């Protein structure tokens, strides 16, 4: 059985120079670092701007003062420790503060810090909350990365959720299918778990985090195939990231290769204004144009993807940006305003919903009940 070797000390990355390692120590002292030898092998080390490198190797730009720790106000969504309930039919269980990969752009970058504790080793309060709320028909296991959990831990959580009749869908948020695909196709116990609990009426979905077509290797495709054969449905979501996939040709290729592999393109996200993420951010109009040009290069299967902002008030779909105006609607809504249509001025430098003049008229910031420690 092939096993990957994980590295959490930047000084152990042999491909970096001693000067680079020294410069990056300040960043890894603030934000955790985690990678493995398989994923490092995908990097072109002769290219300092290699997109795979930018995804996982820290950079000095992460220390720039920008944004906040919780741009989507997730702290408002906690109903019990470790469980969020923002949208009526969906609950989130924060089951892991460890990722398969610590992607440098992560919108939950606060979880990388030693002074934050959101994930719960005891998921009983969350399970009990879900059991007592029959409107919840789907549950997302996230964090962190749900597939970084041991299979025995996953079994306990999945079996517990399957004992709740109104939970029809279980979603596993993970980058593992492309970051450590062997963890999937070499783990027969995991695949048997999925076979047992992903049925025609109660399906298990894997919410993959694939950012660039070069991540879709033969090993990744083997992981997809194993998941499909076990009865899981695999979909993909990625932000549009400056210097990584902000090229219509790259995004178009990603849409094609996902569709060819049977992975549904689900969401393109606008990168959230999170502390440490400044160097990945693009203006909204630029993101929209990149996505439309990418979609023009692919089939209708690739065009299923939606461009969205995961805002405090809900998932806001970007329908169009033209002649200085943004045409938007609520795809998901904290206030149950599903489908609400908005036309707002869109300045060239706008990067987020809050940057659009008049946006504040369309939503009300919820009263603070945050369970996330104040970090700034």
C-alpha positions in Angstrom: 0.0 0.0 0.0 1.4 3.4 -1.0 1.5 5.9 1.8 2.2 9.5 1.6 4.5 11.3 4.0 3.1 14.4 5.6 5.3 17.4 6.3 4.4 20.1 8.9 7.8 21.8 9.2 8.7 24.1 6.3 12.4 23.4 6.9 11.8 19.8 5.8 10.7 20.8 2.3 14.0 19.9 0.5 13.0 21.7 -2.7 13.1 25.1 -1.0 16.4 27.0 -0.5 17.6 27.8 3.0 16.9 31.5 2.4 13.3 30.7 1.4 12.8 28.5 4.5 14.1 31.2 6.7 11.7 33.8 5.2 8.7 31.5 5.5 9.2 30.6 9.2 7.4 33.8 10.3 4.4 32.8 8.3 4.3 29.2 9.5 4.7 30.5 13.0 1.4 32.3 12.6 -0.5 29.9 10.2 0.0 26.2 10.3 1.7 24.4 7.4 0.8 20.9 6.1 1.6 19.2 2.9 2.7 15.7 1.6 5.2 14.3 -0.7 2.7 13.2 -3.3 1.3 16.7 -3.7 4.7 18.3 -3.7 5.6 16.1 -6.6 3.0 17.9 -8.7 4.9 21.2 -8.4 7.2 22.5 -11.1 10.0 23.8 -8.8 11.7 25.6 -11.6 8.7 27.9 -11.8 8.4 30.3 -8.8 4.9 31.1 -9.8 3.7 27.5 -10.2 0.0 27.4 -9.3 0.3 24.2 -7.3 3.1 25.7 -5.3 1.0 28.8 -4.6 -1.8 26.7 -3.3 0.2 25.1 -0.4 3.6 26.8 0.0 3.3 29.9 2.3 4.2 33.3 1.0 5.1 36.6 2.7 1.8 38.2 1.4 -0.1 36.2 4.1 1.2 38.7 6.7 -0.5 41.6 4.9 -3.1 43.4 7.0 -6.4 42.8 5.1 -9.8 41.5 5.8 -11.2 39.8 8.9 -11.2 36.2 10.2 -14.8 35.4 9.6 -16.0 37.3 6.5 -19.2 35.2 6.2 -20.1 35.6 9.9 -20.0 31.9 10.5 -19.8 32.6 14.2 -23.5 33.7 14.0 -24.5 30.3 12.7 -23.5 28.1 15.6 -26.5 26.5 17.4 -24.5 24.2 19.6 -20.7 23.8 19.8 -19.4 22.4 16.5 -22.7 22.6 14.6 -23.9 25.5 12.3 -27.4 25.9 11.0 -27.7 28.9 8.6 -30.1 27.6 5.9 -33.3 25.9 6.9 -32.6 22.4 5.5 -28.8 22.2 5.9 -26.6 21.8 9.0 -22.8 21.8 9.1 -20.8 19.7 11.5 -17.3 21.1 12.0 -15.6 17.8 12.5 -12.0 18.6 11.9 -9.6 21.6 12.4 -7.0 19.7 10.4 -7.0 19.7 6.6 -5.5 17.3 4.2 -3.8 20.4 2.8 -3.6 23.7 4.4 -4.5 25.7 1.3 -3.1 29.1 1.7 -6.3 30.8 0.5 -8.7 29.0 2.9 -11.7 31.0 4.0 -11.5 29.3 7.4 -7.9 30.4 7.9 -8.7 31.1 11.5 -8.7 27.3 12.0 -5.0 27.3 11.2 -4.3 29.2 14.4 -3.5 27.6 17.8 -5.8 30.0 19.6 -9.0 28.8 17.9 -11.1 25.8 18.8 -14.2 25.4 16.7 -14.2 21.7 15.8 -15.5 19.4 18.5 -14.1 15.9 19.2 -17.6 15.3 20.8 -20.2 15.6 18.0 -23.0 14.5 20.3 -24.5 18.0 20.8 -24.6 18.6 17.0 -26.1 15.1 16.3 -28.8 15.8 19.0 -29.6 19.2 17.5 -30.0 17.6 14.0 -32.2 14.8 15.5 -34.5 17.4 17.0 -34.9 19.5 13.8 -36.8 17.5 11.2 -36.4 20.3 8.6 -32.7 19.4 8.3 -32.5 16.9 5.4 -28.8 17.3 4.6 -25.7 17.6 6.7 -22.2 18.7 5.6 -19.2 17.3 7.5 -16.5 19.9 7.1 -13.8 21.8 8.9 -10.9 21.4 8.2 -11.3 18.3 6.0 -13.8 15.5 6.8 -11.7 12.8 5.1 -8.7 13.6 7.3 -10.7 11.8 10.0 -10.0 8.1 10.6 -12.5 5.8 8.9 -13.6 4.6 12.4 -14.5 8.1 13.4 -16.3 8.7 10.1 -18.2 5.5 10.6 -19.5 6.6 14.0 -20.7 10.0 12.6 -22.2 8.6 9.4 -24.0 5.7 11.2 -25.3 8.2 13.7 -26.6 10.5 10.9 -28.2 7.5 9.1 -30.1 6.7 12.3 -31.9 10.0 11.8 -34.6 9.4 9.2 -35.0 13.0 8.0 -31.3 13.3 7.1 -31.4 12.2 3.4 -28.0 13.6 2.2 -24.6 13.4 3.9 -21.9 15.6 2.4 -18.2 15.2 3.0 -16.2 18.3 2.3 -12.6 17.4 1.3 -9.5 18.1 -0.8 -8.3 14.6 -0.1 -9.5 13.2 -3.6 -6.7 15.2 -5.2 -4.3 15.8 -2.3 -4.0 12.2 -1.1 -6.1 10.1 -3.4 -4.5 6.9 -2.2 -6.3 7.5 1.2 -9.5 6.9 -0.7 -8.9 4.1 -3.2 -6.6 2.0 -0.9 -9.1 2.2 2.1 -11.5 -0.6 1.5 -13.1 0.0 4.8 -13.9 3.6 3.8 -15.4 2.5 0.4 -17.5 -0.2 2.2 -18.8 2.5 4.5 -19.9 4.6 1.6 -21.4 1.5 -0.2 -23.4 0.7 2.9 -24.8 4.2 3.5 -25.0 5.8 0.1 -28.3 4.5 -1.4 -30.8 5.5 -4.0 -32.8 7.4 -1.4 -30.1 8.6 1.0 -27.0 9.6 -0.9 -23.5 10.5 0.2 -21.9 13.4 -1.7 -18.2 14.2 -1.7 -17.7 18.0 -2.0 -14.3 18.1 -3.6 -12.0 21.1 -3.6 -10.1 21.0 -6.9 -8.6 24.3 -7.9 -6.5 23.5 -10.9 -6.6 20.9 -13.8 -3.1 19.7 -12.9 -4.5 18.3 -9.7 -6.5 15.8 -11.8 -3.8 13.1 -12.0 -4.2 9.4 -12.8 -4.3 8.8 -9.0 -7.0 11.4 -8.5 -9.1 9.8 -11.3 -8.7 6.5 -9.6 -10.0 8.0 -6.4 -13.0 9.5 -8.3 -13.7 6.0 -9.8 -13.5 4.3 -6.4 -16.0 6.8 -5.0 -18.4 6.5 -7.9 -18.2 2.7 -7.7 -19.0 2.8 -4.0 -22.1 4.9 -4.7 -20.9 8.4 -3.8 -21.6 11.4 -6.0 -18.6 13.7 -6.4 -19.0 17.4 -7.1 -16.5 20.2 -7.1 -16.2 23.8 -5.8 -13.3 26.2 -6.0 -12.7 29.9 -5.6 -11.3 31.9 -8.5 -7.8 32.7 -7.3 -5.3 35.2 -8.5 -2.2 33.6 -9.8 -3.7 30.1 -9.6 -6.7 29.7 -11.9 -7.5 33.2 -13.0 -7.1 32.3 -16.6 -10.1 31.4 -18.8 -8.1 28.6 -20.5 -7.2 27.1 -17.1 -10.7 27.3 -15.7 -12.1 26.0 -19.0 -9.8 23.0 -18.9 -10.8 22.4 -15.3 -14.5 22.4 -16.2 -13.8 19.9 -19.1 -11.6 17.6 -17.1 -14.1 17.5 -14.2 -16.9 16.7 -16.6 -14.9 14.0 -18.3 -14.1 12.4 -15.0 -17.8 12.4 -13.9 -17.3 15.1 -11.3 -20.0 17.8 -11.4 -18.8 21.4 -11.5 -20.8 22.9 -8.6 -19.6 26.3 -7.5 -17.0 28.9 -8.5 -16.6 31.2 -5.5 -15.5 34.7 -5.2 -12.6 34.6 -2.7 -13.7 36.0 0.6 -11.9 39.0 2.3 -10.1 36.9 4.9 -7.0 38.0 6.8 -3.9 36.7 5.1 -5.6 36.2 1.7 -5.0 39.5 0.0 -2.7 38.2 -2.7 -5.4 35.8 -4.0 -8.2 38.4 -4.4 -9.5 39.7 -7.8 -12.1 42.4 -8.6 -15.7 41.0 -9.0 -15.9 42.1 -12.6 -12.7 40.4 -13.5 -13.9 37.2 -11.8 -17.1 37.3 -13.7 -15.4 37.8 -17.1 -12.9 35.0 -16.4 -15.7 32.6 -15.5 -17.9 33.5 -18.6 -14.9 33.1 -20.9 -14.1 29.7 -19.3 -17.7 28.5 -19.7 -17.6 29.5 -23.4 -14.9 26.9 -23.8 -16.8 24.0 -22.4 -19.9 21.9 -22.9 -23.3 22.4 -21.2 -22.1 19.9 -18.6 -19.3 22.3 -17.6 -21.6 25.3 -17.8 -23.7 23.9 -14.8 -21.3 25.7 -12.5 -22.6 28.8 -10.5 -20.5 31.8 -9.6 -21.4 32.8 -6.1 -20.3 34.9 -3.1 -20.8 33.1 0.3 -21.8 36.2 2.1 -23.1 36.6 5.7 -26.6 37.0 4.3 -26.5 34.0 2.0 -25.1 32.6 -1.2 -25.3 35.4 -3.7 -25.2 34.3 -7.3 -23.5 36.7 -9.8 -25.8 36.5 -12.9 -24.0 39.3 -14.9 -21.8 42.3 -14.5 -22.1 44.8 -17.4 -21.8 48.5 -18.0 -20.9 49.2 -14.4 -23.8 47.2 -12.8 -23.9 43.9 -11.0 -27.0 41.7 -11.5 -27.3 39.4 -8.6 -29.8 37.0 -6.8 -29.9 35.1 -3.6 -29.3 31.4 -4.3 -29.4 30.7 -0.6 -30.6 33.1 2.0 -30.3 33.5 5.8 -33.5 35.6 5.8 -35.4 33.1 3.5 -35.3 35.6 0.6 -34.5 32.9 -2.0 -34.4 34.2 -5.5 -34.4 37.9 -4.5 -33.0 39.8 -7.5 -30.7 42.8 -7.1 -29.2 45.4 -9.5 -26.3 47.3 -7.9 -23.6 49.7 -9.1 -20.3 47.8 -9.5 -17.2 50.0 -9.2 -14.2 48.6 -11.1 -12.3 47.9 -7.8 -15.2 46.2 -6.0 -14.1 42.8 -4.7 -17.1 41.7 -2.4 -20.8 42.3 -2.0 -20.2 44.9 0.7 -18.1 46.9 -1.8 -21.2 47.5 -4.0 -22.9 50.8 -3.2 -26.4 50.2 -1.8 -25.8 46.6 -0.9 -26.5 47.4 2.8 -30.1 48.0 1.9 -30.6 44.4 0.9 -29.6 42.7 4.1 -29.4 43.1 7.9 -26.3 42.1 9.8 -27.4 39.5 12.4 -27.0 40.3 16.1 -23.7 39.0 17.3 -23.9 35.7 19.1 -20.5 34.5 17.8 -18.8 31.5 19.3 -15.6 32.2 17.5 -12.9 33.8 19.7 -12.1 37.4 18.8 -8.7 37.3 17.1 -8.1 40.9 16.1 
